[in-house]
Amino acid sequence: MRGKLLPGLMILSSLSLIGCAPKRLEIAAPPAQLLTCADEPLAPDLPGRDQQSTRDALMIEYTLALRSAWGSCHAAVDGVRAWAEAVRK
């Protein structure tokens, strides 16, 4: 008798515990502003052609800083976008 009672109680107790299982946690999606980058800004005002070496130096600094900032933003946005797509699956 005890051999049949114990498995029966185990089945009943396991069925009753199924209702106590925790619900699946939902992961919040990142804000939309983190999934896009701002447009590249316009070039700064430059001195006249009579100051070509100054113009060149300003343009080189501006171009390098601009591309570096864009690359950093682009990489961050790609990473967040990949994470967001993986979470949705």
Distance bins in CASP14 RR format, pairs under 12 A and 6 or more apart:
PFRMAT RR
TARGET T0000
AUTHOR 0000-0000-0000
RMODE 2
METHOD distances of the structure
MODEL  1
1 7 0 0 0 0 0 1 0 0 0 0 0
1 8 0 0 0 0 0 1 0 0 0 0 0
2 8 0 0 0 0 0 1 0 0 0 0 0
2 9 0 0 0 0 0 1 0 0 0 0 0
3 9 0 0 0 0 0 1 0 0 0 0 0
3 10 0 0 0 0 0 1 0 0 0 0 0
4 10 0 0 0 0 0 1 0 0 0 0 0
4 11 0 0 0 0 0 1 0 0 0 0 0
5 11 0 0 0 0 0 1 0 0 0 0 0
5 12 0 0 0 0 0 1 0 0 0 0 0
6 12 0 0 0 0 0 1 0 0 0 0 0
6 13 0 0 0 0 0 1 0 0 0 0 0
7 13 0 0 0 0 0 1 0 0 0 0 0
7 14 0 0 0 0 0 1 0 0 0 0 0
8 14 0 0 0 0 1 0 0 0 0 0 0
8 15 0 0 0 0 0 1 0 0 0 0 0
9 15 0 0 0 0 0 1 0 0 0 0 0
9 16 0 0 0 0 0 1 0 0 0 0 0
10 16 0 0 0 0 0 1 0 0 0 0 0
10 17 0 0 0 0 0 1 0 0 0 0 0
11 17 0 0 0 0 0 1 0 0 0 0 0
11 18 0 0 0 0 0 1 0 0 0 0 0
12 18 0 0 0 0 0 1 0 0 0 0 0
13 19 0 0 0 0 0 1 0 0 0 0 0
13 20 0 0 0 0 0 1 0 0 0 0 0
14 20 0 0 0 0 0 1 0 0 0 0 0
14 21 0 0 0 0 0 1 0 0 0 0 0
15 21 0 0 0 0 0 1 0 0 0 0 0
25 87 0 0 0 0 0 1 0 0 0 0 0
26 87 0 0 0 0 1 0 0 0 0 0 0
26 88 0 0 0 0 0 1 0 0 0 0 0
27 83 0 0 0 0 1 0 0 0 0 0 0
27 84 0 0 0 0 1 0 0 0 0 0 0
27 86 0 0 0 0 1 0 0 0 0 0 0
27 87 1 0 1 0 0 0 0 0 0 0 0
27 88 0 0 0 0 1 0 0 0 0 0 0
27 89 0 0 0 0 0 1 0 0 0 0 0
28 34 0 0 0 0 0 1 0 0 0 0 0
28 83 0 0 0 0 0 1 0 0 0 0 0
28 84 0 0 0 0 0 1 0 0 0 0 0
28 87 0 0 0 0 1 0 0 0 0 0 0
28 88 0 0 0 0 0 1 0 0 0 0 0
29 35 0 0 0 0 1 0 0 0 0 0 0
29 80 0 0 0 0 1 0 0 0 0 0 0
29 81 0 0 0 0 0 1 0 0 0 0 0
29 83 0 0 0 0 1 0 0 0 0 0 0
29 84 1 0 1 0 0 0 0 0 0 0 0
29 85 0 0 0 0 0 1 0 0 0 0 0
29 86 0 0 0 0 0 1 0 0 0 0 0
29 87 1 0 0 1 0 0 0 0 0 0 0
29 88 1 0 0 1 0 0 0 0 0 0 0
30 36 0 0 0 0 0 1 0 0 0 0 0
30 76 0 0 0 0 0 1 0 0 0 0 0
30 77 0 0 0 0 1 0 0 0 0 0 0
30 79 0 0 0 0 1 0 0 0 0 0 0
30 80 1 0 1 0 0 0 0 0 0 0 0
30 81 0 0 0 0 1 0 0 0 0 0 0
30 82 0 0 0 0 0 1 0 0 0 0 0
30 83 1 0 0 1 0 0 0 0 0 0 0
30 84 1 0 1 0 0 0 0 0 0 0 0
30 85 0 0 0 0 0 1 0 0 0 0 0
30 86 0 0 0 0 0 1 0 0 0 0 0
30 87 0 0 0 0 1 0 0 0 0 0 0
30 88 0 0 0 0 0 1 0 0 0 0 0
31 77 0 0 0 0 0 1 0 0 0 0 0
31 80 0 0 0 0 1 0 0 0 0 0 0
31 84 0 0 0 0 0 1 0 0 0 0 0
32 77 0 0 0 0 0 1 0 0 0 0 0
32 80 0 0 0 0 0 1 0 0 0 0 0
32 81 0 0 0 0 0 1 0 0 0 0 0
32 84 0 0 0 0 1 0 0 0 0 0 0
33 73 0 0 0 0 0 1 0 0 0 0 0
33 76 0 0 0 0 0 1 0 0 0 0 0
33 77 0 0 0 0 0 1 0 0 0 0 0
33 80 0 0 0 0 0 1 0 0 0 0 0
34 73 0 0 0 0 0 1 0 0 0 0 0
34 76 1 0 0 1 0 0 0 0 0 0 0
34 77 1 0 0 1 0 0 0 0 0 0 0
34 78 0 0 0 0 0 1 0 0 0 0 0
34 79 0 0 0 0 1 0 0 0 0 0 0
34 80 1 0 1 0 0 0 0 0 0 0 0
34 81 0 0 0 0 1 0 0 0 0 0 0
34 83 0 0 0 0 0 1 0 0 0 0 0
34 84 0 0 0 0 1 0 0 0 0 0 0
35 73 0 0 0 0 0 1 0 0 0 0 0
35 74 0 0 0 0 0 1 0 0 0 0 0
35 76 0 0 0 0 0 1 0 0 0 0 0
35 77 1 0 0 1 0 0 0 0 0 0 0
35 78 0 0 0 0 1 0 0 0 0 0 0
35 79 0 0 0 0 1 0 0 0 0 0 0
35 80 1 0 0 1 0 0 0 0 0 0 0
35 81 1 0 1 0 0 0 0 0 0 0 0
35 82 0 0 0 0 0 1 0 0 0 0 0
35 83 0 0 0 0 0 1 0 0 0 0 0
35 84 1 0 0 1 0 0 0 0 0 0 0
35 85 0 0 0 0 0 1 0 0 0 0 0
36 73 0 0 0 0 1 0 0 0 0 0 0
36 74 0 0 0 0 0 1 0 0 0 0 0
36 76 0 0 0 0 0 1 0 0 0 0 0
36 77 1 0 0 1 0 0 0 0 0 0 0
36 78 0 0 0 0 0 1 0 0 0 0 0
36 80 0 0 0 0 1 0 0 0 0 0 0
36 81 0 0 0 0 1 0 0 0 0 0 0
37 69 0 0 0 0 1 0 0 0 0 0 0
37 70 1 0 0 1 0 0 0 0 0 0 0
37 71 0 0 0 0 1 0 0 0 0 0 0
37 72 0 0 0 0 1 0 0 0 0 0 0
37 73 1 0 1 0 0 0 0 0 0 0 0
37 74 1 0 0 1 0 0 0 0 0 0 0
37 75 0 0 0 0 0 1 0 0 0 0 0
37 76 0 0 0 0 1 0 0 0 0 0 0
37 77 1 0 1 0 0 0 0 0 0 0 0
37 78 0 0 0 0 1 0 0 0 0 0 0
37 80 0 0 0 0 0 1 0 0 0 0 0
37 81 0 0 0 0 0 1 0 0 0 0 0
38 66 0 0 0 0 0 1 0 0 0 0 0
38 69 0 0 0 0 1 0 0 0 0 0 0
38 70 0 0 0 0 1 0 0 0 0 0 0
38 73 1 0 0 1 0 0 0 0 0 0 0
38 74 0 0 0 0 0 1 0 0 0 0 0
38 77 0 0 0 0 0 1 0 0 0 0 0
39 66 0 0 0 0 0 1 0 0 0 0 0
39 70 0 0 0 0 1 0 0 0 0 0 0
39 73 0 0 0 0 0 1 0 0 0 0 0
40 62 0 0 0 0 0 1 0 0 0 0 0
40 63 0 0 0 0 0 1 0 0 0 0 0
40 65 0 0 0 0 0 1 0 0 0 0 0
40 66 1 0 0 1 0 0 0 0 0 0 0
40 67 0 0 0 0 1 0 0 0 0 0 0
40 68 0 0 0 0 0 1 0 0 0 0 0
40 69 0 0 0 0 1 0 0 0 0 0 0
40 70 1 0 0 1 0 0 0 0 0 0 0
40 71 0 0 0 0 0 1 0 0 0 0 0
40 73 0 0 0 0 1 0 0 0 0 0 0
40 74 0 0 0 0 0 1 0 0 0 0 0
41 62 0 0 0 0 1 0 0 0 0 0 0
41 63 0 0 0 0 0 1 0 0 0 0 0
41 65 0 0 0 0 0 1 0 0 0 0 0
41 66 1 0 0 1 0 0 0 0 0 0 0
41 69 0 0 0 0 1 0 0 0 0 0 0
41 70 0 0 0 0 1 0 0 0 0 0 0
42 62 0 0 0 0 0 1 0 0 0 0 0
42 66 0 0 0 0 0 1 0 0 0 0 0
43 55 0 0 0 0 0 1 0 0 0 0 0
43 58 0 0 0 0 1 0 0 0 0 0 0
43 59 1 0 0 1 0 0 0 0 0 0 0
43 60 0 0 0 0 0 1 0 0 0 0 0
43 61 0 0 0 0 0 1 0 0 0 0 0
43 62 1 0 0 1 0 0 0 0 0 0 0
43 63 0 0 0 0 1 0 0 0 0 0 0
43 65 0 0 0 0 0 1 0 0 0 0 0
43 66 0 0 0 0 1 0 0 0 0 0 0
44 54 0 0 0 0 0 1 0 0 0 0 0
44 55 0 0 0 0 0 1 0 0 0 0 0
44 57 0 0 0 0 0 1 0 0 0 0 0
44 58 1 0 0 1 0 0 0 0 0 0 0
44 59 0 0 0 0 1 0 0 0 0 0 0
44 61 0 0 0 0 1 0 0 0 0 0 0
44 62 1 0 1 0 0 0 0 0 0 0 0
44 63 0 0 0 0 0 1 0 0 0 0 0
44 65 0 0 0 0 0 1 0 0 0 0 0
44 66 0 0 0 0 0 1 0 0 0 0 0
45 55 0 0 0 0 0 1 0 0 0 0 0
45 58 0 0 0 0 1 0 0 0 0 0 0
45 59 0 0 0 0 0 1 0 0 0 0 0
45 62 0 0 0 0 0 1 0 0 0 0 0
46 52 0 0 0 0 1 0 0 0 0 0 0
46 53 0 0 0 0 0 1 0 0 0 0 0
46 54 0 0 0 0 1 0 0 0 0 0 0
46 55 1 0 1 0 0 0 0 0 0 0 0
46 56 0 0 0 0 1 0 0 0 0 0 0
46 57 0 0 0 0 0 1 0 0 0 0 0
46 58 1 0 0 1 0 0 0 0 0 0 0
46 59 1 0 0 1 0 0 0 0 0 0 0
46 60 0 0 0 0 0 1 0 0 0 0 0
46 61 0 0 0 0 0 1 0 0 0 0 0
46 62 0 0 0 0 1 0 0 0 0 0 0
47 53 0 0 0 0 1 0 0 0 0 0 0
47 54 1 0 1 0 0 0 0 0 0 0 0
47 55 1 0 1 0 0 0 0 0 0 0 0
47 56 0 0 0 0 0 1 0 0 0 0 0
47 57 0 0 0 0 0 1 0 0 0 0 0
47 58 1 0 0 1 0 0 0 0 0 0 0
47 59 0 0 0 0 0 1 0 0 0 0 0
48 54 0 0 0 0 1 0 0 0 0 0 0
48 55 1 0 0 1 0 0 0 0 0 0 0
48 56 0 0 0 0 0 1 0 0 0 0 0
48 58 0 0 0 0 0 1 0 0 0 0 0
49 55 1 0 0 1 0 0 0 0 0 0 0
49 56 0 0 0 0 0 1 0 0 0 0 0
51 57 0 0 0 0 1 0 0 0 0 0 0
51 58 0 0 0 0 1 0 0 0 0 0 0
51 59 0 0 0 0 0 1 0 0 0 0 0
52 58 0 0 0 0 0 1 0 0 0 0 0
52 59 0 0 0 0 0 1 0 0 0 0 0
53 59 0 0 0 0 0 1 0 0 0 0 0
53 60 0 0 0 0 0 1 0 0 0 0 0
54 60 0 0 0 0 0 1 0 0 0 0 0
54 61 0 0 0 0 0 1 0 0 0 0 0
55 61 0 0 0 0 0 1 0 0 0 0 0
55 62 0 0 0 0 0 1 0 0 0 0 0
56 62 0 0 0 0 0 1 0 0 0 0 0
56 63 0 0 0 0 0 1 0 0 0 0 0
57 63 0 0 0 0 0 1 0 0 0 0 0
57 64 0 0 0 0 0 1 0 0 0 0 0
58 64 0 0 0 0 0 1 0 0 0 0 0
58 65 0 0 0 0 0 1 0 0 0 0 0
58 66 0 0 0 0 0 1 0 0 0 0 0
59 65 0 0 0 0 0 1 0 0 0 0 0
59 66 0 0 0 0 0 1 0 0 0 0 0
60 66 0 0 0 0 0 1 0 0 0 0 0
60 67 0 0 0 0 0 1 0 0 0 0 0
61 67 0 0 0 0 0 1 0 0 0 0 0
61 68 0 0 0 0 0 1 0 0 0 0 0
62 68 0 0 0 0 0 1 0 0 0 0 0
62 69 0 0 0 0 0 1 0 0 0 0 0
63 69 0 0 0 0 0 1 0 0 0 0 0
63 70 0 0 0 0 0 1 0 0 0 0 0
64 70 0 0 0 0 0 1 0 0 0 0 0
64 71 0 0 0 0 0 1 0 0 0 0 0
65 71 0 0 0 0 0 1 0 0 0 0 0
65 72 0 0 0 0 0 1 0 0 0 0 0
66 72 0 0 0 0 0 1 0 0 0 0 0
66 73 0 0 0 0 0 1 0 0 0 0 0
67 73 0 0 0 0 0 1 0 0 0 0 0
67 74 0 0 0 0 0 1 0 0 0 0 0
68 74 0 0 0 0 0 1 0 0 0 0 0
68 75 0 0 0 0 0 1 0 0 0 0 0
69 75 0 0 0 0 0 1 0 0 0 0 0
69 76 0 0 0 0 0 1 0 0 0 0 0
70 76 0 0 0 0 0 1 0 0 0 0 0
70 77 0 0 0 0 0 1 0 0 0 0 0
71 77 0 0 0 0 1 0 0 0 0 0 0
71 78 0 0 0 0 1 0 0 0 0 0 0
72 78 0 0 0 0 0 1 0 0 0 0 0
72 79 0 0 0 0 0 1 0 0 0 0 0
73 79 0 0 0 0 0 1 0 0 0 0 0
73 80 0 0 0 0 0 1 0 0 0 0 0
74 80 0 0 0 0 0 1 0 0 0 0 0
74 81 0 0 0 0 0 1 0 0 0 0 0
75 81 0 0 0 0 0 1 0 0 0 0 0
75 82 0 0 0 0 0 1 0 0 0 0 0
76 82 0 0 0 0 0 1 0 0 0 0 0
76 83 0 0 0 0 0 1 0 0 0 0 0
77 83 0 0 0 0 0 1 0 0 0 0 0
77 84 0 0 0 0 0 1 0 0 0 0 0
78 84 0 0 0 0 0 1 0 0 0 0 0
78 85 0 0 0 0 0 1 0 0 0 0 0
79 85 0 0 0 0 1 0 0 0 0 0 0
79 86 0 0 0 0 1 0 0 0 0 0 0
79 87 0 0 0 0 0 1 0 0 0 0 0
80 86 0 0 0 0 0 1 0 0 0 0 0
80 87 0 0 0 0 0 1 0 0 0 0 0
81 87 0 0 0 0 0 1 0 0 0 0 0
81 88 0 0 0 0 0 1 0 0 0 0 0
82 88 0 0 0 0 0 1 0 0 0 0 0
82 89 0 0 0 0 0 1 0 0 0 0 0
83 89 0 0 0 0 0 1 0 0 0 0 0
END
